[in-house]
Each structure stands twice: as structure tokens, then as C-alpha cells.
Amino acid sequence: MHRNLMWGWLVLAGMLITRLGYGVVNAGDTALPDLMVTLLLTGGLLACLAGVAGLLGALNWLMPLPRD
């Protein structure tokens, strides 16, 4: 349960980062350089992907289950 919460928070953080990137793109007047916007978008999407993969159990090697 604890690990699922962590993966879920990673998905939410990735969605927030991606939303920040889209907000800068939609503003029209970009105060940030293009590279920063690209990093926000790709970093957010990769964080979401890692969180979903963790929720599905594909990243169990990263945080192994405790042995009883």
C-alpha cells in the first residue's frame, strides 16, 4: 500500500510538471527558453510513465517487497 502511494504521487507530480510546460506553451509570450519548456514537457511525461509502470509492478526491482 505504501509503495502504491509513492507511485501515485509520482504520477501526480509528473502531471503537474507537464501541465506547467503546457501552460507556458499556451501563454504565447514565452518567458522561458524553448529548451526549458521541452524539459518540462518530456520530464513530466517520463515521470508519469515511470509512475504508471511502478503501479503496474514493472519496477519491483527498484523497491523490492520485504521478506517475511
MDAnalysis code that builds the backbone (N, CA, C; Angstrom):
import MDAnalysis as mda
import numpy as np

u = mda.Universe.empty(204, n_residues=68, atom_resindex=np.repeat(np.arange(68), 3), trajectory=True)
u.add_TopologyAttr("name", ["N", "CA", "C"] * 68)
u.add_TopologyAttr("resid", np.arange(1, 69))
u.add_TopologyAttr("resname", ["MET", "HIS", "ARG", "ASN", "LEU", "MET", "TRP", "GLY", "TRP", "LEU", "VAL", "LEU", "ALA", "GLY", "MET", "LEU", "ILE", "THR", "ARG", "LEU", "GLY", "TYR", "GLY", "VAL", "VAL", "ASN", "ALA", "GLY", "ASP", "THR", "ALA", "LEU", "PRO", "ASP", "LEU", "MET", "VAL", "THR", "LEU", "LEU", "LEU", "THR", "GLY", "GLY", "LEU", "LEU", "ALA", "CYS", "LEU", "ALA", "GLY", "VAL", "ALA", "GLY", "LEU", "LEU", "GLY", "ALA", "LEU", "ASN", "TRP", "LEU", "MET", "PRO", "LEU", "PRO", "ARG", "ASP"])
u.atoms.positions = np.array([
    [0.817, -1.193, 0.000],
    [0.000, 0.000, 0.000],
    [0.864, 1.262, 0.000],
    [1.920, 1.218, 0.796],
    [2.808, 2.372, 0.907],
    [3.480, 2.688, -0.433],
    [3.892, 1.622, -1.120],
    [4.569, 1.821, -2.400],
    [3.615, 2.333, -3.459],
    [2.366, 1.886, -3.420],
    [1.392, 2.374, -4.401],
    [1.150, 3.866, -4.236],
    [1.159, 4.333, -2.994],
    [1.008, 5.766, -2.765],
    [2.174, 6.545, -3.355],
    [3.374, 6.012, -3.188],
    [4.548, 6.687, -3.733],
    [4.487, 6.759, -5.257],
    [4.105, 5.661, -5.890],
    [3.994, 5.664, -7.352],
    [2.886, 6.613, -7.793],
    [1.786, 6.634, -7.051],
    [0.692, 7.540, -7.379],
    [1.105, 9.003, -7.284],
    [1.881, 9.336, -6.256],
    [2.369, 10.707, -6.123],
    [3.331, 11.060, -7.245],
    [4.098, 10.071, -7.712],
    [4.996, 10.326, -8.842],
    [4.196, 10.632, -10.107],
    [3.100, 9.923, -10.308],
    [2.235, 10.202, -11.457],
    [1.659, 11.613, -11.352],
    [1.172, 11.971, -10.174],
    [0.598, 13.306, -9.986],
    [1.644, 14.410, -10.168],
    [2.856, 14.187, -9.673],
    [3.917, 15.179, -9.848],
    [4.269, 15.332, -11.323],
    [4.310, 14.220, -12.050],
    [4.573, 14.282, -13.486],
    [3.485, 15.026, -14.238],
    [2.237, 14.825, -13.820],
    [1.135, 15.546, -14.455],
    [1.237, 17.046, -14.179],
    [1.645, 17.409, -12.978],
    [1.801, 18.823, -12.638],
    [2.929, 19.464, -13.446],
    [4.057, 18.771, -13.547],
    [5.188, 19.296, -14.318],
    [4.808, 19.458, -15.792],
    [4.105, 18.461, -16.328],
    [3.668, 18.543, -17.722],
    [2.691, 19.695, -17.916],
    [1.801, 19.879, -16.966],
    [0.837, 20.977, -17.052],
    [1.540, 22.335, -17.028],
    [2.593, 22.453, -16.233],
    [3.366, 23.698, -16.229],
    [3.977, 23.965, -17.602],
    [4.495, 22.920, -18.228],
    [5.065, 23.069, -19.564],
    [4.030, 23.478, -20.588],
    [2.846, 22.840, -20.538],
    [1.778, 23.206, -21.467],
    [1.272, 24.619, -21.199],
    [1.267, 25.029, -19.942],
    [0.838, 26.383, -19.614],
    [1.753, 27.428, -20.218],
    [3.043, 27.155, -20.213],
    [3.998, 28.089, -20.809],
    [3.818, 28.137, -22.328],
    [3.561, 26.979, -22.928],
    [3.367, 26.943, -24.382],
    [2.099, 27.696, -24.769],
    [1.023, 27.514, -24.010],
    [-0.253, 28.146, -24.339],
    [-0.280, 29.638, -24.036],
    [0.652, 30.121, -23.217],
    [0.665, 31.536, -22.867],
    [1.013, 32.410, -24.075],
    [1.690, 31.848, -25.048],
    [2.044, 32.615, -26.252],
    [3.303, 33.431, -26.041],
    [3.338, 34.213, -24.993],
    [4.521, 35.019, -24.678],
    [5.422, 34.174, -23.785],
    [6.337, 33.456, -24.395],
    [7.174, 32.532, -23.627],
    [8.299, 33.283, -22.938],
    [8.264, 33.251, -21.632],
    [9.326, 33.870, -20.853],
    [10.482, 32.890, -20.653],
    [10.160, 31.600, -20.756],
    [11.190, 30.571, -20.605],
    [11.768, 30.207, -21.971],
    [13.035, 29.805, -21.999],
    [13.615, 29.350, -23.279],
    [12.954, 28.053, -23.751],
    [13.075, 27.787, -25.021],
    [12.465, 26.592, -25.600],
    [12.989, 25.318, -24.972],
    [14.267, 25.299, -24.621],
    [14.842, 24.108, -24.011],
    [14.190, 23.808, -22.668],
    [13.898, 24.833, -21.895],
    [13.273, 24.624, -20.590],
    [11.856, 24.082, -20.743],
    [11.134, 24.593, -21.718],
    [9.776, 24.101, -21.970],
    [9.828, 22.636, -22.402],
    [10.775, 22.299, -23.263],
    [10.939, 20.916, -23.699],
    [11.278, 20.012, -22.522],
    [12.146, 20.466, -21.638],
    [12.486, 19.670, -20.466],
    [11.296, 19.495, -19.534],
    [10.479, 20.524, -19.373],
    [9.283, 20.397, -18.549],
    [8.314, 19.370, -19.121],
    [8.102, 19.446, -20.424],
    [7.157, 18.522, -21.055],
    [7.653, 17.085, -21.028],
    [8.879, 16.862, -21.456],
    [9.384, 15.489, -21.500],
    [9.632, 14.937, -20.104],
    [10.111, 15.755, -19.196],
    [10.331, 15.287, -17.826],
    [9.035, 14.909, -17.147],
    [7.999, 15.704, -17.347],
    [6.703, 15.383, -16.759],
    [6.109, 14.111, -17.331],
    [6.200, 13.963, -18.645],
    [5.655, 12.759, -19.271],
    [6.438, 11.513, -18.867],
    [7.750, 11.621, -18.742],
    [8.553, 10.472, -18.305],
    [8.278, 10.127, -16.845],
    [8.034, 11.128, -16.011],
    [7.685, 10.853, -14.614],
    [6.343, 10.130, -14.535],
    [5.388, 10.549, -15.351],
    [4.095, 9.846, -15.396],
    [4.272, 8.407, -15.859],
    [5.085, 8.207, -16.871],
    [5.332, 6.864, -17.381],
    [5.984, 5.979, -16.327],
    [6.957, 6.515, -15.608],
    [7.612, 5.736, -14.550],
    [6.636, 5.422, -13.425],
    [5.770, 6.366, -13.079],
    [4.789, 6.118, -12.032],
    [3.783, 5.048, -12.420],
    [3.314, 5.091, -13.647],
    [2.367, 4.071, -14.111],
    [3.037, 2.709, -14.178],
    [4.274, 2.657, -14.651],
    [4.998, 1.381, -14.693],
    [5.213, 0.846, -13.276],
    [5.468, 1.727, -12.327],
    [5.620, 1.297, -10.942],
    [4.318, 0.786, -10.359],
    [3.213, 1.427, -10.686],
    [1.911, 0.963, -10.207],
    [1.553, -0.396, -10.789],
    [1.975, -0.644, -12.017],
    [1.696, -1.933, -12.644],
    [2.630, -3.036, -12.166],
    [3.665, -2.687, -11.435],
    [4.582, -3.683, -10.899],
    [5.799, -3.940, -11.756],
    [6.002, -3.160, -12.792],
    [7.143, -3.373, -13.679],
    [8.449, -2.885, -13.063],
    [8.380, -2.086, -12.018],
    [9.592, -1.565, -11.388],
    [9.790, -2.130, -9.977],
    [9.393, -3.380, -9.776],
    [9.555, -4.001, -8.457],
    [11.015, -4.176, -8.076],
    [11.900, -4.215, -9.041],
    [13.319, -4.351, -8.733],
    [13.855, -3.082, -8.070],
    [13.176, -1.963, -8.281],
    [13.606, -0.700, -7.696],
    [13.314, -0.658, -6.190],
    [12.155, -1.131, -5.811],
    [11.756, -1.213, -4.412],
    [11.205, -2.620, -4.156],
    [12.085, -3.568, -3.846],
    [11.620, -4.940, -3.682],
    [10.698, -5.091, -2.458],
    [9.829, -6.099, -2.534],
    [8.946, -6.388, -1.416],
    [9.758, -6.891, -0.225],
    [9.384, -6.501, 0.999],
    [10.105, -7.011, 2.165],
    [9.834, -8.508, 2.361],
    [10.838, -9.222, 2.789],
    [10.689, -10.664, 3.020],
    [10.124, -10.897, 4.414],
    [9.211, -11.843, 4.487],
    [8.593, -12.148, 5.774],
    [9.454, -13.016, 6.637],
])
